[in-house]
Amino acid sequence: MSLLIAILFWSMSLAACLYALTLGGWEGRWTTVVILLASVATMTMNRWLSYYYHEAYWATTNDMVFAIDLITFLAMYAIAGLSERWWPVWVAAFQLNSVIGHLATLISPEFSALVYQGYEGLWAIPGQLVMVFGIYRDRKSNKWKRRYDLA
């Protein structure tokens, strides 16, 4: 089951990033770079930690993944701050949820390891879906030469 989830996640991530690279403007290209670097760094760190700590690294705050998620959030925040589009703000907000998940384990050390691990990876999926939908809406509005707001 875990392999199937990984295959689905990577398929969706690569499709979303390819769409963002080709049609997303500078925001899509930079967001893709950040997403792919963060995903590979997190995957590498989890493999390294699981080799040395045998899955106990989710029992407390995973400091290395916390650092990766925090850096990812700051990069997404910078992209959102420089962009005139709305979707980078939402992508940064979803990434902030991952950072808050780490903070919850600092505040409450008895936080369930299974819930922590699940919550941690949960926010990547809606962030990428919002990215694709936002790029689609941006392209649609540019095609018809009109701007739209968040309403």
HELIX and SHEET records of a PDB file:
HELIX    1   1 SER A    2  LEU A   23  1                                  22    
HELIX    2   2 GLY A   25  TYR A   53  1                                  29    
HELIX    3   3 ALA A   56  TRP A   58  5                                   3    
HELIX    4   4 ASP A   63  LEU A   82  1                                  20    
HELIX    5   5 TRP A   87  ILE A  107  1                                  21    
HELIX    6   6 ALA A  113  LEU A  122  1                                  10    
HELIX    7   7 ALA A  124  LYS A  143  1                                  20    
END                                                                             
